[in-house]
Amino acid sequence: MTQKLLTLVSAAALLAACQSVDAPRQQLSDAAIAIKPERWPLQSPVIERNPEHEAKIRDLLSRMTLEEKVGQVVQADIASVTPQQVRDYHLGSVLNGGSSEPGGDNRAATEAWLELADE
C-alpha cells in the first residue's frame, strides 16, 4: 500500500472512530457504553439476495486488489483531492461538501460541474 493511500485510509479510520464527547468515557458505566443491538432499527424492507447478482459481486471482488477495495470505501472531499488521485487511489466517490465547488465559485455554471465530474 502506498504511503499516500495509507495516510488517507488512516485519516478516514481516525475520523470514523471519533465520537461525541458529551461526557468523558471513563465516567460512563460499562452498562451505559454497552452495545445493544436490540435497540437498533430493523432493516426495512428486507432485500432478497439474487444468486446471479451475488456471483457477479464475488467475481468482481475476487479481481480487485486490496488497494482497490480500500479505495472504494474512501470518500474524499472534492476540494481535497485531484481527479488523478481519484484514479490513482481508486476512490469510490467524491463528496461535494460546503465551499468545494468548481474553481471555488459557489455560483459555478452547470458546464463547470460537468467538466469537473468528467475529469
N, C-alpha and C positions, 0 to 999 in steps of 0.2 A: 504494500500500500504506500503511495507516495506521501511525502511529509505534508504537502498542502491538503490532500484529502484526509489524512489522519487528523490534522488540525481542525478541519471543517467538521468531521464526524465527532471529534471530541467536544467541540463547541456545541454542536447540536445535542449531544448526550448531556452535557452540563446544563444547558437550558431546560431540557426535558426533566432533569432531576430536581430543578429548583421548584419550590412550592411556597405558598403563602406562609408568612411567619406571624400570624396573629398572636401566638403565644410561643415562647421558647419550647422546643421539642422536649427538653429534659424535664419540663414542668408538667407534661402530659402523662397521664397514666397509660399503662400498656393497653387497657381496655379502650381508651379514647383513641389510640392510634391503630388499633387492630383493623385489619381488612375484613369487611363484612359484605361478601358477595350477595347475600340475601337482600341487601338494600339496593343493589344495582338495578337499574331499569331492565325490564325484559326486552329482548330484541323483538322487534315487530316491523314488518312481517317476517316470518321465517322464510328464508330463500332456499328453495330446493337446489341441491347441487346437481349439475348436469355432468354425467360421466365424460362426455365428449369435451366439454369445457375444461374439466379438471385435468384430463390428459394433455390438452394443449398447454395449460398452465405449467404442469410438471415438465413438459418438453421445453418450454421457454426458459424456465428457471434452471433446468439442467445445462442449458447452453450459455448461461450468464456467469461471468466471473464474480468473485466476491466484491470487487470494486464496483462492478455494475449494479449489483444488488444493493449495496450500501448507498450508492448514488441515487437510486430510485426512491429512497425514503428520505432524502435530504431535500429541503425546500429552502432555497436561498432567496433573499430579497433582491429584487431587480436592480436596486441601487448598489448592491454589494457584490455583484457577480457579472462577469462578461459573457457574451454569447460563446466565446471559445471555452471558457471554464465550464459552461453548461455541457458542452460536447466532451471536453476532456474528462470531467468527473461524472458523466452520465447522470446528471441531475434529473430527478423525476418531475420536478415542477419548479416554477419561479413565481414567487409571491410579489404582487404589486401592492406593497403597503403604502401607508401615508407618505407623501412627499417623495415618491420614487417613480415619477412619470418620465416619459422620454425627454431627454435633454433638460430635465429639471423644470419643464414647463407644465404647470398644472392645468393649462388650457390647450394641451397638445392636440393637434388635429388627429382625426381617425387614421389618416395615412401614416402619421408618425408612429402610432401604436402598431399598425400593421407591419410597418418596416421593422420595428423593434422585435415583434413576435417572429417575423420571418428570419431574422438574424439567428 
